């Protein structure tokens, strides 16, 4: 493991455990349906499959005693996927989402996809500003059971619940979630860990480590500058990841 000049921890893995990487740009100025359709058409060469998704927002009002349920239809959004379904882009009325499912090809490949889609989306929104910029990486750490009756999660993960000694039997599931500022004063993060039950792999225990690094303040108004600050997210995410896992976990995907 190496440390950069800025104090960030970095590592290089042969089989990174990332099962999904998502970058989202959020604006408070809605984009029209026609503009979204035009954006979707422009990326058809890279994302050949299109789905127009319709959503419903459900609200429960408990004021006045009895609960009242309200539902409102949300604006359509255009979802595009590559033929193998691994690359995804979503053009919505107030957001752009660029995602990559496993196998993760590395940041250089993902960031090039982001730049291409961002250029199309930022022109379509006619200079409207971004109010939230986020990079979310969902990792799945698959631990071989190898006949062991009990696996100590603390051998692999540092983000764990602290519980009293209730039983000699192993914990069947858990959920730990935390939100906090990062070392960079402009960025915050949400971190979550849990057990994937059942594991998608035979004779394994799988742990999910979900890291969401986001920025909601001092976001530049210029399109090129927004992409520049996005590069700050990756080393922050890497440092958080390294501090959440142990050397025994690293051995699983080196």
N, C-alpha and C positions, 0 to 999 in steps of 0.2 A: 504494500500500500504506500502511496506517495501523498505528500502534502504540497499544494500549490503555494505560490507567494501570498495569496489572499487567505491562507489557512484552511482551504477546502481539502477534504480527503478525496482521493481519486483511486480507482482501481480498474483493471481491465480483465474481463471475464470471457472465456471461450464460449460459454453457454449462459448468457445473462438471463435471469429468471423473470424478465418482464413479459407479462402476458397481454398487456395493453398499455399504450402510451397515448395520451390525449392532450392536445393543446387547444385552448379556447380563448377567443377574443370576444368581449362583450361590450356592446354600445348601448346607450340609452336613447338612440334615435332610430326608430324602426325603418326598415327597408321594405319597399313595395314588393308585392308578389311578382310583378313583371320583371323587376330588376333581379330578384332571386332566380327566376327562371332563366334569365339571360346568363347569370353567373354559372348556373348549373350546366347550361349548354356549352359553355366555354371549356369546361374541364372534362367533357365527355371522352376525350382521347385517352386520359389516364384512368378515369373512373367510368366504365362503360354501362354500369347498371344504375338506374335511377328509380327512386321511390319517393313519392310525395306523401309525407307523413302528416296526418291530422291529429291534433291533440285536444284534450279536454282538461281544463283546470277545475278542480273540485275544492270547494271551500265549505267548512262546517262552522256555522254561526251558533254559538251557545248563549248569546245574550237573550235575556228575557225568559230563561227557563229551558223550554224544549229546544233540542238541537234542530237547526234548519240547514239543509244541504243545498248549496248553490253550485251549479256547473256552468262553465263558460267555455265556448270553443276557442282555442288558441289559434293564432295564424299558422298556415301551412309552412312546412319547411322541406327543403329538397335534400334528400340523402343520396349520395353517390358512393358506390363501392367498386373496387377493382374486380376482375373476373375471379380471383381467388378469395375475395371477401376480406383480405388482410388490410388493405388500404381503404380508408373511409374519409369522406368529407361531407359536412352538413352545412348548408347555407340556410340560416334562419333569419327571421325579421330583425332580431337584435343580437345575433351571434354568428360567429364562424367557428366550426369545430373541425380539426384535422386530427385523425387518429390512425394508429397502426396496431393491429393485433399480432400475436406471435406467429412466426418467428420475428423477433425485433432485429432490424438490419443495422441499427446504430443511429446515433444522433445526426450524423452528416446526411444520411439518406432522408430521415424524417424532416430535418430542417429545410432541405431543398423542397420537399412537398409543401411545407408550411409557407415558404417564400412564394411559391407559384400561386397558391390559393389566396394568400394574403394580398398579393398585387391585384388580383381580380376583385376581391371583396372590398378592399379599401378604396378602390376607384368607384365601385358601385355605391358606396355610402357617401360619396361627394364630400369628403373631408370631415365627416362626423367623428367625434373623438371616442376612444376606447376608455371604458370606465373600469374594466377588470380584465386582467391578463393572467391566465393560469396554465400550468403544466402539471399534469397528473400522470403518475406512473404506478401501475398496479403490478406487483411482483407476487409470484407464487413459488414458495420454497418447498420442494418435494423431498421429504426425508424418508429414506428406506427404513422399513420396520425390521427386516432381517430377523424375525422371530422374537424380537424384544417385547416383553410384556408392557414395559413402560418406557416412554421416551421423555426425557427431561427437556421441556421447551426452552429452558434457560440455557441449554447447551447451544442453541441455535439463534435465539432471539433475545434482544434486550428490552423490547416493548411488550411487557407482560402484566397480567393482573397480579395484585398482591392479595392472596386469600389465606384465611386461617387453615390449619390442618384439620380438615373435616373427615377425610377418608383416605385409606391407603390406595384406593383405586384411582387411576389416572383421570384427569379432567377431560370431559367429553367435548366441551366447546368453551369458547370465551370470546369476548369482544372488548378491545381497548381502543379508545379514541381520544385524541388530544389536539388542541389548536393552540398555536403560539407564534410569536414573531421568530424570524430567522436571524442569522448573524448579520444579514443585510437589512438595514433599517427600512427599506422600501418594500420588503417582501415578508409575507406570513406563510404559515403552512398548516395543513390538516394532516394528521398521521393516524392510521388505523391498522390494527392487526387482529386477525381472527383465524379460526381453524376452518378449512374447507371440508365440509362433511356431506357426502362421502368424498374421499379423495378421487380425482379423475384417474389416478394411476393405481394399479394393483399393488398391494403390499407396501404402501407408502402412507405417511401422514403429510398432509399439505397445509401450509400456513400462508395466509394472504397478508402481504404488507403493502398497504395503499398509501402513497405519498402524494399530496397535492400541494404544490408551491404556487402561490398566487400574489398578485400585486394589484392594489386598488387605489394607490395614491401616487402623485407625481408621475403620471404616465404621459409621455410626450405626445404632442398633437401631430407631429410629422410622421408620415407613414414609415419612412426608412428608420427613424429613431425608435419606433415601437419594436421593430424586428431586432434592433441592436440590443435593447434591454431584455428581450426574450432570452438572449444568450446568458444572462445572469442566472436564469432559473436552473439550468442544467447542473452547474457545480454545486448549487445549494441542495438540489435533490440528491446528488451523489453523496454529499457529506452526510445528509440525514440518513440515507440508506446504509452507509457504512457504519454509522453509530448505532443503528438499530439491529445489526446482525453481528454474529460472532465468527471467529476463524473456522469453526466447525461447519457453519453454514456456507462460508466462502468456498470450502473444499468441495461442496456439492456442484458448483458451477464454474470452477476455475478451468 
